[in-house]
Amino acid sequence: MSGRNRQCITPQGTTSRSPCEELITLSRNPARLPGDLTGPAIDLLEQLDDVIFDAIRGCTTSLAKAEQLWPKTVARLGWEAVEESREQYLRYALDVTHHGQDLSDPTGHGRRSPEHCLAALDVIELLLRSEF
């Protein structure tokens, strides 16, 4: 992960808020998806879901795909269409960094691992990156 002091990007533009301040804002002002998404747009969001959640769980191949797919999806669909998904990704990634484990484990006894935390931080950095 490069440069922890990057500016955060929001649908309204670039700010100098810290990632923590940005996440607090996201949790207080959740965005809603527009109702006119087409089949290809929904397919793209579903593909993004798979890639981002796998990347948060530590899949390096998925992280590489996410680094390509995230800016492509934002450019194609716009912030309004991706903001709710972004909020969910950030929330899940923060949970992983807090608990240090894979939260997808249905037993609730996921293996505590610094690797899971680092993978989640890489995704957080990607989602808060100001340049594409």
Sequence and secondary structure as in RCSB ss.txt:
>XXXX:A:sequence
MSGRNRQCITPQGTTSRSPCEELITLSRNPARLPGDLTGPAIDLLEQLDDVIFDAIRGCTTSLAKAEQLWPKTVA
RLGWEAVEESREQYLRYALDVTHHGQDLSDPTGHGRRSPEHCLAALDVIELLLRSEF
>XXXX:A:secstr
   TT  EEETTEEE   HHHHHHHHHHS     TT  HHHHHHHHHHHHHHHHHHTT HHHHHHHHHHHHHHHH
HH HHHHHHHHHHHHHHHHHHHHHTB TT TTS   B HHHHHHHHHHHHHHH S  
